[in-house]
Amino acid sequence: MGFPKMDWFALPQPIQQVFMDRFGAPTAFEPTGDGRSPLLGTLHLPHGKRLFVKGLPEVHDQVDRLDLERRINPFVRRVTPGYRSRIVRAGWNILLFDYISDARYPLFTQAKDMRRILRSVRKIPTLKCKRSILPTATDRWRDFVRYPSDPDLLDGDVLLHTDFYWKNFLLREGLVYVLDWATACRGAAFIEAAMLLNRCIEYGLTIESAEAAVAKLPAWEAATDAAVDAFTWANLNRWHALLADLDVKRHRVMYRVAYEYATYRLGAHLVAGSFPPPRATDDPRNDQSPALTSAEVTM
């Protein structure tokens, strides 16, 4: 279900009144352009204060993910901005978070930034979250595995973020914050490394360099070949299904990445015999940035 982007000051008055009662009158709203939430951006307050706002209409098909972000925040504050407040009024569900000032997006193709990303990702499996809050990795990928026993290889109790889109990281004073926990789940720890590996390939690293990067994560080193192979297949199959359901650029790009890595890991004959090739024009690589070599990616 698609919704147009919304300016804060165009929201119904009851929402704005609740906000003003809690925080005062905002002076400006700075939207974030490329997120999928209709309401996404920074609210400027008097005296230089700011809050980050994220909201969905209550009829949106992903409003449950917004609630997951709210409920998980107390458990992940070591690596993410703090949740401040929630407004449920006039058909909207809105979350407000601390704003991280003087920050920038880290670059996957810069060795120093990549090491900082890895340090934060390495913390995620150590965070303890209430089990009942999280959906499971087996439920998410169960319909996409190759063999009936494969879901067992994805099962686990480790907290997983699973969405390492480049704008879900913010770098400030050497610390990388991990944003947007809407697709968090629990499962086998190596899945987090596998998801990061796919994003590394998307953002310009070679497959060899991407593997070298995630090899610094203990869960990847401990994973069995059978488990990684099972997830590689399921990940490709899921992106294939998402692309078939909705043909948009982000699905085409991630299908191409998953296809490329599956071909490398599982073999061209198997992959090409089961999935259509990606379109030749959907090259996800960022050719403006040189790929890292494996020697550059060290903790």
N, C-alpha and C positions, 0 to 999 in steps of 0.2 A: 504494500500500500504506500503510494507516494504522497508526500506532503510538501508544500512550498516552504522555502525558508521564511523564518519569522523574525522580525525585529522586536526587541524587548518592549519598546514603547508602543507597539501595536497589539500587545497582549491585552486581554480583558482587564478592566480596572480592578476587579477583586484580587487578581494575582499581584498587580503592582502595589495595591494597598497592603497586602500581607508582607510583601518585601520591605516596604517603607517602615512598617511597624517594627520589623526586626533589625533592619540595617540602615535605615535612613533613605533619603531620596537619591537614586543614581543620577549621575551627571551625564553619562554617555554609555552607549553600548557598541562594542567592537566585535562584529561577527567573525567567526572562523568559517572560511568559505567552503572547505571541501569535506566536512564531516557529513555523515548520513542523518544526523539528528536535525529536525527542522529548526530547533532553537539551540544554538551553540555559539559561545563567544565569551567575551569578557565584559563585565559590568564595572564601570568606573564609579567610585564613591568619593565623597568629599575627603579632603586631606590626603589625597594620593592613594587611598586604599582601593583594592580591586578584588573581585570574586569571579571565578569561572562558573559559567552557567550552562547546563545541559538539560534539554527538556523535550518531551514528546506529548502529543495528544494522547489522551487515555485510550482512544480506540486504535492506536498504532499497534501493529502486530509484534513489535519488539519492546513494548513497554515493560514486559517482565524482565528484560535485560537491564533496564534502568534500575529496577528494584534490586536486582542482584548487585549492581555496583554500590548501591547504598548499604546493603546488608554486609557486604564483604569488606568495606572500607576500614572498619576498626581493626581488622586482622592484618592489613597490608600497609599500614601507615609507615613502616620502615622504608618503603620504596615508592610511595605515591602521595600526592597531596591529600590533605585531610578533608573529609566531608563536613560541611558546615550546617546545611539545613535542607529541608524539603518543603515544597509548596505543591499541594494538590487542591486546585481550585479551577472552576470554570472550564472543566474538560481537559485540563493539562496536568501533567506530572513533571515536576521540575526539581532538579538537584542543583545545589550550590556547593562549590569546592573552594579551598584555599587557592589563591593565585600564586604561581611561582614566578617571581620577577627576575629580571636580568638573566634569562635563560635562553638557550638556543637548541635547535634540533641537532643531535649528534649525527655524524656521517658514517655510514657503514663502511665506506671505502677509505676512511682515514684510520690508520692503525691505532692511534691513541684513543680516538673515540670508540673504536670497536672494543678495545680492552675495557673501557668504562661500561659499555653496554653489557659485556659479558659478566662483569663484577655484579651488576644489579640483577641480571637474570639468574646468576648463581645463588642469590639470596632467596629467590622465590620459593624453591622447594623446602626451605627451612622455616617458612612461615606457617603457623598453625591456624587453621580455619575450622570453624564449626562444620562438621561433616554434613549436616542436614541442609546447609545453605546451598551446596554445590551440586549441579548436575554432573553426570559421569561421562568420562571419555568413551566408555564402551557404548553408552546410549547414543552419543553423537556420531560415532563412526561404525556402529554395528551393521548398518545396512549397506556398507560400502566395502567390507572386507572380502577377501578372496575365498577363504576357507572358513567353515563353521566354527573352528576352534580359535580363530584369530582374535576375536574380542577379548579372550582371556589374556592375551599378550599385551593388551592396552589397559588392563585393569590396574588400579592402584589407588592409594590414598593421598598422593602428593597433590598439593595445590598447583594448578597450571593456569597461566594467563592466556596463552594460545593466539594472541593477535599482536604480532610485532611489526605492525605498520610503522613506518619511520616517524610519523607524527605522534605516535604513542610513546615516544621517548622525549624527555627534556633534560638537557645538560646544564647544570648550574654549579659552579665552584667545584668541579671535578666529580660531582655526584650525578648519576643518571636516574631520573624519576621515571617510573613506568606508569603510564596513564591508561585509562579506558579498560576497566575490568568487566565489561559487559558480557564477554564470552568466556569467562573463567569457568573452570571445571576441575574435577579431581580425576587422576588417572596415573598411569605409569610415568615416572619422572622423565624418561627419555623423550617423551612426546614434545615437551617444551623445547628441547634442543632441536628436534626435527622441524618444528615450526619456525624457529629462528634460522635454521639452515636454509629453508625455502626463501625466507625474506632476504637473506644475504645474497642468494643467487639473483633474486629480483633486482636488488639494488646495485649490482655490478660486480660482485665477487665471482670468480670462477668456482666451479663445483669443488675442485680440490682445495681452494682457499676457504670456502665455506665449511667444508668438513674439518679443515684444520682449526678453524675458529671454534666450532662447537665441540671439538675434541677436548677443549679446555674445561668443558662442563662435566663434572663427575658422572652425571646420569648417562651421558652419551658413551663414555668409556665403559660403563657397566652394562650397557644394553646388549642383548644378544642379537646376532644377525637375523634370526627368525623374527624377532619383535620389530626391528627396524624395517625389514622387508615387508612385514604385514602392514605396518603403518604407511609405508611408502605407497603401496598399492591402494590402501583405503583413502589416503589423501588425494591421490590422482583421481580415483573414482568419484569421490565427493565433489571435487572441483568440476569434473565432467558433468555431473548431475546438476550442479548449480548453474553452470553455463547453459545447459540445455533448457533449464527452467527460466533463466533470465540472461539474455545475451548483452552484457554490459562490459565495459573495458576492464574493470577490476577482476571480473571472472575470467575473461580471456587471458589476461596477464598471468593470473595465478594458475590457470590450467596449463599454460605454456611452461611455467616454472616447474610445476609438479611433473609434467610429462618429460621435461628435460632430465630431471633428477631420477625419475623412475627408469628412464632408458639407460642412464649411466649405471644405476645400481642393479636393476633387475634384468636388463638386457633388451636390446632393440627389438629382437624377434618377438618376445613375449608382449612387450608394450604395444608395438605397432600392430600386432595381431588382435589386440583387445580394445584399443582406443583409436579414435581418429586423430590424425596429426593436427597440431595447432596451426592456425593460419600464419602464413609466412610474414604478414605485416605486424604481428603482435609481439615483436621483440621487446622484452621488458628491460633489457640492459641499459644502464646509464653510461653511455660511451664517453661522457665528459669527464669521468673520474676513472683513473686506472685501478684495476683490480689489485687487491693485496696479494702478496705471496704468502705461502704458509709460514715462512720464517718470520714474517712481520707480526703475526697474530700470536702474542704471548701474554699470559696473565701478569 
